[in-house]
Amino acid sequence: MDPRRSGSLGPRQDHLSGVAIPAPALATWARREVVTADKLNAATLAPLTYLSNPPRLTCRGVVADQRLPKGQRLYVRWAPSSDINGFTADADTRWFTAQDSGIYDLSASLTVESNGAPQANGDGVLLFLIKRAANGTQTSFAVIREIYEQPVSPQLLAVQTPAFLQAGESIGVALYLDSGSQSSTYQFSYGDAQHTFHARMVGAGATTSFGSPSEPPVAIPDWTDGELLAPADLMARISHPLQTLYNPSRFLASSVLDYTYTAFPNQRRSIPWRGSAFEQSGGWTLGAGGTTATAPQAGVYLVSYFTAVERNGTPSTQPDAAFQVHLVRNSAAITVHHRQLTRTGMWASGVGSELVFLNAGDALSIDLSASKPGITWRNPAIDPSNTEVWHSFSAVMLAPSATSMQG
């Protein structure tokens, strides 16, 4: 019999993490059972303890004297003082292994600079968020590119995305510098605060995939003295609300359809997302030719996105090199992020992450605009055999009972 369903707290405590590994299973209830203190602890205390102290990883600062040679990946070594809860680190602090399966919110931010002038119209610098399976196979969660233009000036690379991790899979961060760079190596900017890597469990109930079934939020009745409780009542008041927190509503789109956008003043182009690369749980829908993701439930969501954009025409450092990426709710822009793209034939990434309150039926989109009329922008033409993830659009519910951002 599973001890997590029979009365004991059940899941072991990982001595490296301080949290229950794996997430405690949620209780079921039977007619006429004697509800003991042990059963209530297993049904309420254990999962609430897990949710209030979830697996997480915080790295601040990198090991000194690492260099980013051109034309090679650098797998970043993080400072040994990293805070680990529900992960284990390898000896080089390059890879961090998840001890529990689920949906994790991942983010990385690094700042680099050159030792000299970049090539004409800038060097491409890439950041990879990578998953490594137990057999060593690597796949990317995210790839973003920045165009480094100014000699001996810092360049920030940052990205955020949710991802499903199986227990035993590892995560890490890598950087890559254009092979055409005039600098033989780039270096990390000074200061631990400029380099971070985070992971936090946001979906403990997703045990098989990003799209594991979720539980919609439910109204929770008050308890009253003297009432007779059926198993359905205990499910409604204990197990179902916890299931909503274990497995929140969410979606993830990780590829775009081909599109072009010719800039025109005050006009945006909604980026179309590929239905075959759309995963969801809770009833999200992808509509309007792949340009909108519609929320099935009200609540506060963490919305994250990154997308690679290519520009035609001649290389330029003038205002015609600027483009904007908008997060849009019901056709109204919530945020906008401005980017520069000084090179043609090479793409740069627009990146953002926001906390957003959504009502059921609200539609989100990611829109593109540009500063100078007549310049054409598009998604980059990437070889179909390339499995790197250059585009992502996602939302994960964080507050299912919220009625506004004010609470």
Secondary structure as GFF3:
##gff-version 3
##sequence-region A 1 407
A	DSSP	alpha_helix	3	6	.	.	.	ID=ss1
A	DSSP	beta_strand	12	13	.	.	.	ID=ss2
A	DSSP	beta_strand	20	21	.	.	.	ID=ss3
A	DSSP	alpha_helix	37	40	.	.	.	ID=ss4
A	DSSP	pi_helix	41	45	.	.	.	ID=ss5
A	DSSP	alpha_helix	46	52	.	.	.	ID=ss6
A	DSSP	beta_strand	56	60	.	.	.	ID=ss7
A	DSSP	beta_strand	67	69	.	.	.	ID=ss8
A	DSSP	beta_strand	73	75	.	.	.	ID=ss9
A	DSSP	beta_strand	83	85	.	.	.	ID=ss10
A	DSSP	beta_strand	87	89	.	.	.	ID=ss11
A	DSSP	beta_strand	96	98	.	.	.	ID=ss12
A	DSSP	beta_strand	102	114	.	.	.	ID=ss13
A	DSSP	beta_strand	123	132	.	.	.	ID=ss14
A	DSSP	beta_strand	138	148	.	.	.	ID=ss15
A	DSSP	beta_strand	155	165	.	.	.	ID=ss16
A	DSSP	beta_strand	170	177	.	.	.	ID=ss17
A	DSSP	beta_strand	185	188	.	.	.	ID=ss18
A	DSSP	three_ten_helix	192	194	.	.	.	ID=ss19
A	DSSP	beta_strand	196	203	.	.	.	ID=ss20
A	DSSP	alpha_helix	231	234	.	.	.	ID=ss21
A	DSSP	pi_helix	235	239	.	.	.	ID=ss22
A	DSSP	alpha_helix	240	246	.	.	.	ID=ss23
A	DSSP	beta_strand	250	253	.	.	.	ID=ss24
A	DSSP	beta_strand	260	262	.	.	.	ID=ss25
A	DSSP	beta_strand	269	270	.	.	.	ID=ss26
A	DSSP	three_ten_helix	275	277	.	.	.	ID=ss27
A	DSSP	beta_strand	278	281	.	.	.	ID=ss28
A	DSSP	beta_strand	285	287	.	.	.	ID=ss29
A	DSSP	beta_strand	292	294	.	.	.	ID=ss30
A	DSSP	beta_strand	299	311	.	.	.	ID=ss31
A	DSSP	three_ten_helix	319	321	.	.	.	ID=ss32
A	DSSP	beta_strand	322	329	.	.	.	ID=ss33
A	DSSP	beta_strand	332	340	.	.	.	ID=ss34
A	DSSP	beta_strand	348	358	.	.	.	ID=ss35
A	DSSP	beta_strand	363	370	.	.	.	ID=ss36
A	DSSP	beta_strand	376	378	.	.	.	ID=ss37
A	DSSP	beta_strand	392	399	.	.	.	ID=ss38
###
